[in-house]
Amino acid sequence: MFPETFAQHWIERLTKPGETVLDPFSGRGTTALTALLCGRNAISSDVNDVAICLTRAKTTPPSLGRLKGRISQLRRDFEPSAWKAEAKQADEFFQHAYAPATLEQILYLRKTLEWKRSRVDNMVAALMLGSLHGEAATSARYLSNQMPRTISTKPRYSVKFWKQRNLVAPCRDAFKVLTSIADFRYESPLPLGISVVLHSDMRSLPRLIDTQKSEQISCAITSPPYLNVTSFEEDQWLRLWFLGGLSYPKKGVVSRDDRHGTADNYWSFIGDMWRSLGAVMAPRSHVVIRIGSRRISPDLLKRGLTGCSQFTGRKIKLVGSQVTEIVNRQTDAFRPGTKGCVVELDCHFRFAD
């Protein structure tokens, strides 16, 4: 993830109001939301269900009235007795992760919400994803036993962690939590502007984006998957489960590009990214990329990223770059000693044609 301030800095520096900003790896929708708040339009794409749900919720939210009305309807239609058996039969992880009554509500919402079809259900699902797990000991907004809020720790590790510390899941009312978070999220005005969210691989952008209008895409701000650092299918497995995925972490189900074992495969993937950008970006447009690795030095990352930019088939140059150090990783408190990415590289490119 990169912060809103990162996206805002480049959007305000490189684009004008009314122009369009692209993020081919949408993630949590930071670039798209920031673009709208800055008076720009946004196009986003991702293969990750979590990314799509969050980006749509941030950029095309329903009214607060519709949202709270839907939460009230879901509460009225919920019958605890219909979900007790399924909750009792859930895997050990879920038995320890949630209080019985809370798990019943989560299972009901998981099966009921049509987040892919309904904008209001998408928002309800997005709010659930934000509360599905987190630091329950310090905030009543989280439904789970003690977990990091940023990633879903793996089942066996989590159960061992909770048992060793005698941690018990809090009994929380999911509907009450949803209503509270909805009020908080809607304190600020809703974003304006046009947002297009594509549930697709970035390689499909040339087919999905009208190239006759591509001159409107004046800037791309993105962060592709890092080489052999993390796996969204593993780190977000619990959120993916809530959206209809597997009840355990498994790589390679959603994307074979989630994490690469070799540098050759990784740079081939980055080359594909550049091909897509070359096909849809406007003349003299900008590309800002944040990238990282725990095995490759920033200098080699820059050389690789710059070399692969030639796959655009267009004239492009590196305008500038900057290395930043990553500090205060949240997972250190839960998995001390893990070796993640320690530095990140920001590169600013511009098409010369």
Solvent accessible surface area in square Angstrom, and as a share of the most:
residue,aa,sasa,rsa
1,M,160,0.71
2,F,19,0.08
3,P,70,0.44
4,E,101,0.45
5,T,98,0.57
6,F,18,0.08
7,A,0,0.00
8,Q,75,0.33
9,H,96,0.43
10,W,30,0.10
11,I,0,0.00
12,E,96,0.43
13,R,143,0.52
14,L,26,0.13
15,T,9,0.05
16,K,142,0.60
17,P,103,0.65
18,G,49,0.47
19,E,52,0.23
20,T,10,0.06
21,V,1,0.01
22,L,0,0.00
23,D,5,0.03
24,P,2,0.01
25,F,32,0.13
26,S,5,0.03
27,G,33,0.32
28,R,68,0.25
29,G,1,0.01
30,T,21,0.12
31,T,2,0.01
32,A,2,0.01
33,L,37,0.18
34,T,7,0.04
35,A,0,0.00
36,L,6,0.03
37,L,115,0.57
38,C,24,0.14
39,G,43,0.41
40,R,18,0.07
41,N,33,0.17
42,A,2,0.01
43,I,24,0.12
44,S,1,0.00
45,S,0,0.00
46,D,19,0.10
47,V,40,0.23
48,N,14,0.07
49,D,32,0.17
50,V,8,0.05
51,A,2,0.02
52,I,0,0.00
53,C,0,0.00
54,L,23,0.11
55,T,0,0.00
56,R,62,0.23
57,A,6,0.04
58,K,69,0.29
59,T,6,0.04
60,T,44,0.26
61,P,17,0.10
62,P,1,0.01
63,S,54,0.35
64,L,57,0.28
65,G,57,0.54
66,R,124,0.45
67,L,0,0.00
68,K,70,0.30
69,G,38,0.37
70,R,45,0.16
71,I,4,0.02
72,S,50,0.33
73,Q,73,0.32
74,L,1,0.01
75,R,106,0.39
76,R,169,0.62
77,D,83,0.43
78,F,25,0.11
79,E,107,0.48
80,P,64,0.40
81,S,87,0.56
82,A,68,0.53
83,W,40,0.14
84,K,94,0.40
85,A,63,0.49
86,E,62,0.28
87,A,5,0.04
88,K,156,0.66
89,Q,149,0.66
90,A,26,0.20
91,D,79,0.41
92,E,92,0.41
93,F,7,0.03
94,F,7,0.03
95,Q,74,0.33
96,H,60,0.27
97,A,0,0.00
98,Y,2,0.01
99,A,9,0.07
100,P,100,0.63
101,A,50,0.38
102,T,0,0.00
103,L,2,0.01
104,E,11,0.05
105,Q,20,0.09
106,I,0,0.00
107,L,9,0.05
108,Y,14,0.05
109,L,0,0.00
110,R,51,0.18
111,K,117,0.50
112,T,46,0.27
113,L,14,0.07
114,E,91,0.41
115,W,18,0.06
116,K,121,0.51
117,R,200,0.73
118,S,33,0.21
119,R,118,0.43
120,V,15,0.09
121,D,5,0.03
122,N,4,0.02
123,M,15,0.06
124,V,0,0.00
125,A,1,0.00
126,A,9,0.07
127,L,12,0.06
128,M,1,0.00
129,L,1,0.01
130,G,25,0.24
131,S,0,0.00
132,L,0,0.00
133,H,0,0.00
134,G,0,0.00
135,E,28,0.13
136,A,12,0.09
137,A,87,0.67
138,T,116,0.67
139,S,33,0.21
140,A,70,0.54
141,R,74,0.27
142,Y,15,0.06
143,L,1,0.00
144,S,0,0.00
145,N,3,0.02
146,Q,39,0.17
147,M,1,0.00
148,P,1,0.01
149,R,114,0.42
150,T,28,0.16
151,I,19,0.10
152,S,2,0.01
153,T,5,0.03
154,K,86,0.36
155,P,32,0.20
156,R,214,0.78
157,Y,80,0.30
158,S,3,0.02
159,V,13,0.08
160,K,120,0.51
161,F,25,0.10
162,W,2,0.01
163,K,108,0.46
164,Q,115,0.51
165,R,124,0.45
166,N,131,0.67
167,L,60,0.30
168,V,131,0.75
169,A,14,0.11
170,P,30,0.19
171,C,102,0.61
172,R,50,0.18
173,D,48,0.25
174,A,0,0.00
175,F,2,0.01
176,K,142,0.60
177,V,13,0.08
178,L,1,0.00
179,T,45,0.26
180,S,69,0.44
181,I,12,0.06
182,A,0,0.00
183,D,60,0.31
184,F,125,0.52
185,R,124,0.45
186,Y,30,0.11
187,E,135,0.61
188,S,73,0.47
189,P,121,0.76
190,L,74,0.37
191,P,25,0.16
192,L,145,0.72
193,G,51,0.49
194,I,117,0.59
195,S,20,0.13
196,V,66,0.38
197,V,21,0.12
198,L,34,0.17
199,H,74,0.33
200,S,20,0.13
201,D,44,0.23
202,M,7,0.03
203,R,94,0.34
204,S,24,0.15
205,L,0,0.00
206,P,49,0.31
207,R,179,0.65
208,L,71,0.35
209,I,18,0.09
210,D,74,0.39
211,T,64,0.37
212,Q,153,0.68
213,K,124,0.52
214,S,13,0.08
215,E,122,0.55
216,Q,104,0.46
217,I,3,0.01
218,S,18,0.12
219,C,0,0.00
220,A,0,0.00
221,I,0,0.00
222,T,0,0.00
223,S,29,0.19
224,P,2,0.01
225,P,41,0.26
226,Y,31,0.12
227,L,8,0.04
228,N,18,0.09
229,V,26,0.15
230,T,61,0.36
231,S,2,0.01
232,F,43,0.18
233,E,5,0.02
234,E,25,0.11
235,D,26,0.13
236,Q,20,0.09
237,W,4,0.01
238,L,0,0.00
239,R,10,0.04
240,L,18,0.09
241,W,11,0.04
242,F,5,0.02
243,L,14,0.07
244,G,56,0.54
245,G,32,0.31
246,L,76,0.38
247,S,40,0.26
248,Y,111,0.42
249,P,28,0.18
250,K,108,0.46
251,K,102,0.43
252,G,43,0.41
253,V,87,0.50
254,V,60,0.35
255,S,16,0.10
256,R,217,0.79
257,D,24,0.12
258,D,10,0.05
259,R,74,0.27
260,H,16,0.07
261,G,58,0.56
262,T,71,0.41
263,A,43,0.33
264,D,120,0.62
265,N,87,0.45
266,Y,0,0.00
267,W,45,0.16
268,S,68,0.44
269,F,9,0.04
270,I,0,0.00
271,G,1,0.01
272,D,33,0.17
273,M,1,0.00
274,W,0,0.00
275,R,116,0.42
276,S,5,0.03
277,L,1,0.00
278,G,8,0.08
279,A,47,0.37
280,V,0,0.00
281,M,7,0.03
282,A,5,0.04
283,P,89,0.56
284,R,129,0.47
285,S,2,0.01
286,H,23,0.10
287,V,0,0.00
288,V,0,0.00
289,I,0,0.00
290,R,25,0.09
291,I,0,0.00
292,G,0,0.00
293,S,2,0.01
294,R,101,0.37
295,R,156,0.57
296,I,26,0.13
297,S,49,0.32
298,P,37,0.23
299,D,80,0.41
300,L,88,0.44
301,L,0,0.00
302,K,60,0.26
303,R,153,0.56
304,G,17,0.17
305,L,0,0.00
306,T,43,0.25
307,G,41,0.40
308,C,12,0.07
309,S,1,0.01
310,Q,112,0.50
311,F,100,0.41
312,T,13,0.08
313,G,72,0.69
314,R,49,0.18
315,K,149,0.63
316,I,21,0.11
317,K,125,0.53
318,L,57,0.28
319,V,71,0.41
320,G,30,0.29
321,S,49,0.31
322,Q,116,0.52
323,V,73,0.42
324,T,40,0.23
325,E,129,0.58
326,I,49,0.25
327,V,99,0.57
328,N,145,0.74
329,R,68,0.25
330,Q,45,0.20
331,T,15,0.09
332,D,60,0.31
333,A,84,0.65
334,F,18,0.07
335,R,70,0.26
336,P,106,0.67
337,G,72,0.69
338,T,53,0.31
339,K,163,0.69
340,G,12,0.11
341,C,9,0.05
342,V,94,0.54
343,V,35,0.20
344,E,19,0.09
345,L,3,0.01
346,D,12,0.06
347,C,0,0.00
348,H,8,0.04
349,F,1,0.00
350,R,72,0.26
351,F,0,0.00
352,A,49,0.38
353,D,67,0.35
